[in-house]
Amino acid sequence: MTLDTTWVTAWMTAAAAVIDENKHDLNTLDREIGDGDHGENMDRGLRAVVTALGSLPDGATPNAALRSIAMTLISTVGGASGPLYGTAFLKAAEPLGDASEIDATALVAMLTAARDGIVSRGKAATGDKTMIDAWTPAVDAAAAAQEDGASPADILREAADAAEAGAVATEPLVAHKGRASYLGDRAIGHRDPGAQSTALLLRAAADTAEAAGE
């Protein structure tokens, strides 16, 4: 089973719905260690993404869809999340070229490029209490699943599971990047909102990939 532009659109539609459902929780997480608007920002951005994807021409490739997502997030999501997520989707598009489908190898390359784009933009590393603490376990799990011959849907499920665990694992960390870094030990015990939204987005990717294969 492969993934295509229809899946990308379904993923973002599902992601918009799950972010809308969880935006108040994301705001609460962000209020504890940041500006308190991460949920609202992500909700606004993903609503705009769904609209933008609806305007793609017939025959648009996954690359084109991901680039549309990137530009929309950069222009509509406030704070650091817009540039970070926008860069993630922009870099994710690059390994796909002009292909009409995303196979297992391309999917892992896509996820890896997304993570690397965030690292390049935000200069964060694992353990800094950022979304990278969800992205890196997700990429590692995806790569391991692909090496074992897993399908794209199974790869995404493993990635989502790892991202969720990574988000939880940010709670005992001291932040070293962003506004939360000014809190020192007071950030301990609070989950990073970017890691949590990453987990939500990757779970939506897994759920829609599984549905696409049914």
N, C-alpha and C positions, 0 to 999 in steps of 0.2 A: 504494500500500500504506500502510495506517495502522497505528498501534499502539494497543493497548488494555490492559485490566487483566491479561489473560492474559500479555501480553508483560512487563508490570511484574513479575509473579510469576516468569516465566522468567528475566528479567534478574537478579533478586535470588538466585534459586537458582543461576544460573551464577556470579554474583559471590561467593556464599558458597563455592562449590567452588574458585574460583581464588584467593581469599584463603586458604583452608585450604592449598592447594598452595604458596602463597608466604609463609605467615605467618612461617616461620623467617628467610627473607630480609628481610622487613619488620622483624622484630625486630633483625636484625643492623644494618640501616640505622639504626634508631632507637637502637640501643646506641651507635653511633658519635657521634651528636650529640644524643641525647635520653635518654629513660628506658629504652629497650630493650624496650618492651611493645606497640608499635603493632600488630604482627601478631596477637598474642594478643587484644588488645582488639577489633580489627576482626573477627577470627574469631568471637569470642563474640557480638558484636553482630549479625553477619549470620546466624549460626545462629538467633538469636532472631527476626530479621526473617522468615526463611522460615517459622518456626512461626507467627508472628503473621499472615502473609499467608494461611496455610492456614485461618485462622479468620474470614476476611472473609465477609460474607454474600453470597449469590448476587446478581449484578447490581451489585456494588460498582464504583464508577467509578475511573478512574486517580487522580483527586484523592484519594479515600478511601484507596486503596492507598499512595500516597506519604505521606499523613499518618500512616498506620499505621507505615510504615518510619521516619519521622522520630521519632515518639514512642518507638519501640522502641530506636532507636540512642541517643537521649538518655538513656534509662533503663538501658542495658546496656553502653555503650562507655565505658571510663574515660578519664581525661586530657582533653585539649582536643578530641580527635577526635570524641567523642560529641556535644557541643554544636555543633561546626562542621558535621559531616555531618548531624546532625539538623536544624539550621537550613537547610542546603542542600535537603533533601528537603521540609521544610515550606514553604519559599518556592517550590520547584519546583511544588508542587501548586496554588498560587494562580492562575496564568494559565489553568489547565485548566477551572476552573469545574465545571459538572456534565456536561461532555462525556463521552461513552462511548469516544471514540477520540482519539488524538493525531496530528494531521496534521503536515506539515513546519513550518508556521508556529508551531503550538503547541509543537512540540518545541524549536525554537530559543528560544522565550520561556521554556520550562521550564528549559533549560540556563542561560540568561542569569540567570534569577531565582535559580537555585541558586548560581551564582557570586557574584551580588550579595549573597545572604544570608551567604555565608562572609565576604565582604569586610566587611559590616556588623558581623558578630559578632567577627571576629578582627582587624579593622583592618589587614590586610596588603595590600600592593600588589605588583604584578609586580616581581620582582627581590629580594624579601625572603627568598627561599629557603623558601617554604611551598607548600602545595597550590595556591595561587593561580597559581603559575608553571606548573602543568599546566592548571588550569581556564580561565584567560584565553585561552591559545592555542586551547584546545578550543572555547570559545564563539565566538571570532573565525572559526575554520575552519568551524564549523557555520553561522554566519550567511552566510559567503561561499558555501557550498555551497547553502544554501537560496535565495539570490538567483540562483544559476545554475540553479534548477529541480530540484535533486537530490531524490531520494526520502528518506524518513526513515532508511532503512537506510544509504544513502550519506552522509547528513548525519552520522550517528553514526560511520561509519567514518572520515570526515575528522576528526571531533572526537577520536576515539581516537588516530589517528595523531599529531595535534598535541599531545595530552596526553602521549603517550609521549616525544615530542621535548622537550616542556617539562620533563618529569621529569629527563631526562638533562641538560638545560641548567642544572639547579640545582647540579650538582656543583662548578663553579668559583666559585659565589657565596659571599659572606659572609652569614650569617644576620642578619636584623634583627628577628626575632620569635621568641617561644618560648624554650625552654631552650637551643636551639642558638645563640641570639644571645649567650650568655655566653662562647662559645668563641672569638669573634673569628675570626682567620685560621685557627684550627685546624679550623673547619668546612669550609674549602675542600677540595675533592676528595671530598666525601661527598654522596651524593644524598639529597634530602629524602624521608623516608618517606611523608609525607602526599601529596606529589606523585606518588610511585610508586603508592600505593594508589588515588589518583584515576585514574591511567592504567589500572590493572587493572580498576576498576569501569566505566570508559567502554568499554574493550575488550569486557567482558562484555555491555554494552548493545548494542554494534555487532554482536557475534556472534549474539546472540539475535534482534535485529531482522532480520538477514539470514536466519536460520533461519525466522522467522515469515513471510517473503515467499516461501519456497520452495514 
